[in-house]
Amino acid sequence: MSFEVVRRQDPAAVSEILASIPDWFGIPEANENYVRDAGRMPSYLAVEGDDVVGVALVNEHFPLSRELHLIAVRRDRHRQGVGKALLAAVEDDLRADGVRILEVHTLGPSDTDEGYARTREFYLAQGFVAMNELQSIDWDGPTLILVKPL
């Protein structure tokens, strides 16, 4: 199964992908915010035929840095290179725009959730460096901030 990464906003596809992975995205209000953000933020979609199998959203806080606001891959496509390809496309565009740092927030390691342990492993394998774990900044509980120089 092959896919391509395209830049296109598609809030409905984001909603479907988040619904496929409730272990990571099981809070309806948070999902609604991601879907709304998908209509306004730069969006990268992993597309296979007519199906969207993954999505990444990017948020700009400052000119030389960006936040990977969301990266999500449909459950049946986990561990098949979709997330890696989405991240590579984001990074290529950011480098071309002169962006120097990419950050991402995820559930911190002081929480023992196994799914998020795999999420952290993914980011570390892609060259992100854990910078700080803070309490209750993005959600109730620990938030790990990771950064990647571009």
Secondary structure as a PSIPRED ss2 file (coil, helix, strand):
# PSIPRED VFORMAT (PSIPRED V4.0)

   1 M C   1.000  0.000  0.000
   2 S C   1.000  0.000  0.000
   3 F C   1.000  0.000  0.000
   4 E E   0.000  0.000  1.000
   5 V E   0.000  0.000  1.000
   6 V E   0.000  0.000  1.000
   7 R E   0.000  0.000  1.000
   8 R C   1.000  0.000  0.000
   9 Q C   1.000  0.000  0.000
  10 D C   1.000  0.000  0.000
  11 P H   0.000  1.000  0.000
  12 A H   0.000  1.000  0.000
  13 A H   0.000  1.000  0.000
  14 V H   0.000  1.000  0.000
  15 S H   0.000  1.000  0.000
  16 E H   0.000  1.000  0.000
  17 I H   0.000  1.000  0.000
  18 L H   0.000  1.000  0.000
  19 A H   0.000  1.000  0.000
  20 S H   0.000  1.000  0.000
  21 I C   1.000  0.000  0.000
  22 P C   1.000  0.000  0.000
  23 D C   1.000  0.000  0.000
  24 W C   1.000  0.000  0.000
  25 F C   1.000  0.000  0.000
  26 G C   1.000  0.000  0.000
  27 I C   1.000  0.000  0.000
  28 P H   0.000  1.000  0.000
  29 E H   0.000  1.000  0.000
  30 A H   0.000  1.000  0.000
  31 N H   0.000  1.000  0.000
  32 E H   0.000  1.000  0.000
  33 N H   0.000  1.000  0.000
  34 Y H   0.000  1.000  0.000
  35 V H   0.000  1.000  0.000
  36 R H   0.000  1.000  0.000
  37 D H   0.000  1.000  0.000
  38 A C   1.000  0.000  0.000
  39 G C   1.000  0.000  0.000
  40 R C   1.000  0.000  0.000
  41 M C   1.000  0.000  0.000
  42 P C   1.000  0.000  0.000
  43 S E   0.000  0.000  1.000
  44 Y E   0.000  0.000  1.000
  45 L E   0.000  0.000  1.000
  46 A E   0.000  0.000  1.000
  47 V E   0.000  0.000  1.000
  48 E E   0.000  0.000  1.000
  49 G C   1.000  0.000  0.000
  50 D C   1.000  0.000  0.000
  51 D E   0.000  0.000  1.000
  52 V E   0.000  0.000  1.000
  53 V E   0.000  0.000  1.000
  54 G E   0.000  0.000  1.000
  55 V E   0.000  0.000  1.000
  56 A E   0.000  0.000  1.000
  57 L E   0.000  0.000  1.000
  58 V E   0.000  0.000  1.000
  59 N E   0.000  0.000  1.000
  60 E E   0.000  0.000  1.000
  61 H E   0.000  0.000  1.000
  62 F E   0.000  0.000  1.000
  63 P C   1.000  0.000  0.000
  64 L C   1.000  0.000  0.000
  65 S E   0.000  0.000  1.000
  66 R E   0.000  0.000  1.000
  67 E E   0.000  0.000  1.000
  68 L E   0.000  0.000  1.000
  69 H E   0.000  0.000  1.000
  70 L E   0.000  0.000  1.000
  71 I E   0.000  0.000  1.000
  72 A E   0.000  0.000  1.000
  73 V E   0.000  0.000  1.000
  74 R C   1.000  0.000  0.000
  75 R H   0.000  1.000  0.000
  76 D H   0.000  1.000  0.000
  77 R H   0.000  1.000  0.000
  78 H C   1.000  0.000  0.000
  79 R C   1.000  0.000  0.000
  80 Q C   1.000  0.000  0.000
  81 G C   1.000  0.000  0.000
  82 V H   0.000  1.000  0.000
  83 G H   0.000  1.000  0.000
  84 K H   0.000  1.000  0.000
  85 A H   0.000  1.000  0.000
  86 L H   0.000  1.000  0.000
  87 L H   0.000  1.000  0.000
  88 A H   0.000  1.000  0.000
  89 A H   0.000  1.000  0.000
  90 V H   0.000  1.000  0.000
  91 E H   0.000  1.000  0.000
  92 D H   0.000  1.000  0.000
  93 D H   0.000  1.000  0.000
  94 L H   0.000  1.000  0.000
  95 R H   0.000  1.000  0.000
  96 A H   0.000  1.000  0.000
  97 D C   1.000  0.000  0.000
  98 G C   1.000  0.000  0.000
  99 V C   1.000  0.000  0.000
 100 R C   1.000  0.000  0.000
 101 I E   0.000  0.000  1.000
 102 L E   0.000  0.000  1.000
 103 E E   0.000  0.000  1.000
 104 V E   0.000  0.000  1.000
 105 H E   0.000  0.000  1.000
 106 T E   0.000  0.000  1.000
 107 L E   0.000  0.000  1.000
 108 G C   1.000  0.000  0.000
 109 P C   1.000  0.000  0.000
 110 S C   1.000  0.000  0.000
 111 D C   1.000  0.000  0.000
 112 T C   1.000  0.000  0.000
 113 D C   1.000  0.000  0.000
 114 E H   0.000  1.000  0.000
 115 G H   0.000  1.000  0.000
 116 Y H   0.000  1.000  0.000
 117 A H   0.000  1.000  0.000
 118 R H   0.000  1.000  0.000
 119 T H   0.000  1.000  0.000
 120 R H   0.000  1.000  0.000
 121 E H   0.000  1.000  0.000
 122 F H   0.000  1.000  0.000
 123 Y H   0.000  1.000  0.000
 124 L H   0.000  1.000  0.000
 125 A H   0.000  1.000  0.000
 126 Q C   1.000  0.000  0.000
 127 G C   1.000  0.000  0.000
 128 F C   1.000  0.000  0.000
 129 V E   0.000  0.000  1.000
 130 A E   0.000  0.000  1.000
 131 M E   0.000  0.000  1.000
 132 N E   0.000  0.000  1.000
 133 E E   0.000  0.000  1.000
 134 L E   0.000  0.000  1.000
 135 Q E   0.000  0.000  1.000
 136 S C   1.000  0.000  0.000
 137 I C   1.000  0.000  0.000
 138 D C   1.000  0.000  0.000
 139 W C   1.000  0.000  0.000
 140 D C   1.000  0.000  0.000
 141 G C   1.000  0.000  0.000
 142 P E   0.000  0.000  1.000
 143 T E   0.000  0.000  1.000
 144 L E   0.000  0.000  1.000
 145 I E   0.000  0.000  1.000
 146 L E   0.000  0.000  1.000
 147 V E   0.000  0.000  1.000
 148 K E   0.000  0.000  1.000
 149 P E   0.000  0.000  1.000
 150 L C   1.000  0.000  0.000
